């Protein structure tokens, strides 16, 4: 029975995610120059980000791009307040959701750690309107 189960399993070597943008050059400049992320590969079809942990999301152009309505990339940080201040000095502004179930402070941070509801998290957008986040998990 075990051999049959192994045979039926979906086997893969590795994984990566991807998402679209409307302007590849703007996206490349944002991720490389504003966020300081190395570009792993550059092709006419798009580019991959070289992130710690071996994750390499692929960003590709799409003429009829529609920004994702959810967070496509999360950056885990040790100190969310320091990360926010650093990103603000680069011209990045943080999203404020006007929702009672997402009570954010003046910096745009949902303080989940102090409420026992998950990580402290704040959201921002790339030039294509895709939602990204910085989050601080409890250690």
N, C-alpha and C positions, 0 to 999 in steps of 0.2 A: 504493500500500500504506500509506503514512504517513497519508493521510486516513482510511482504514478504522480504523487503530489509534487515532487521535484520537477517532473516533466511538464506539469501543467502550470508551473510558476512563471510569472513574467520576469525574465532575467534581463538585466541591463548593466552596462559598465559604469555609467555615471549619469548625472542629471545637470541641467541648467535651465534657468528660466529666461524669458525674453518678453519685451514689450516694445510697442511702437512709439515713434515720435513723428512730428510733422516736418522737422528740419534737423537733419543729421548733424550738420556743422554746429548749430547752436547747442545741440545736446552734447556733442563731443567737448565743446568749449566749457559748458557747464560742469559736466562730470570731471573732466581733467583739470581745468583751471580753477573753478570755484570750489569744488569739493576735494580736489587733490587726489583723485583716483587714477591709477595707471590704466591706460588702454592696453588690453592684452593683444588684440588683433584689430586691424583696420582693413576693411574691404568695402567695395562699392555697395555691398548688401547690408552693411552695418558694422558695428564694432562690439567687442566684449569688454566688460569692466573686469579688472583684476582685483577681486576683493579677498580679504583674509578669510581663511577657512576653506579655500579652494572653490568658492562660488564665483562663477563667471557669467552673469546675466548678459544676454545678447540684446543690443538695442538696434532696431532697424527702422528705416524710413517707411512711411505708409502715406500715400497721397491723401487718403480720406481718413486720416488719423482722428480718433476720438479719444480724449483722455480717459483713462480708467477711472471709475467711480469708487475705487477702493485703493488701499495702499499697495503699491507694487514693489516697494523696496524699503526695508527697515534697517536702520543703522543702530546697532547696540553700542552704547557708550557707557563709560564709568561714571561720568558726571554730566547729567543732562543740561544743567544750568550753564556750565562752562562751554559745552558743545553749542548751545543756542547762541551764546554771546559771540563765539568764534564765527558761526555762520552768519550772524547779523552783521559783523564787520565786513563780510564779503558781499553784502547787499541782499542776503536772503531774508525774506519775511515769512512769518509763520501764520498758518491758517487758524482762524477762530471760527469754530462751529457754534452757531447760536442754538444749542440744544441743551435741554435740561439734563438729559442722560449723559452728556459729555461736559461737565463743568470744568472749564479751563481757567487757569489763573491769568494774570495780566501778560505773562510771557507766551501764553498759548499752550501751556502744559496742562495736561490732564494728570493730576497727582493721584495716581492709582495706588502707589506704594503706601502712602499714609492712610488711605481708606481701605486697604486690604482688598483692592479690586484689580490687581494686575500691575504692570509696570507704569512708571511715569513716562508719558509719551507726548510728543508734539509733532505736528505735521507741517510740511511745506511742499511746494510743487517744483518740478523741473520746468524748463522753458516750454515744453509741450503740454503742460497742465497735468502730467501724471503726479499722483500723490506719493510722497516719500515721507518717512518718519525718522526721528531720533527717539530712542527709548532707553531708559535706564532700568535694568532689571534688578531686583533685590538680590544681593549677594549673600 
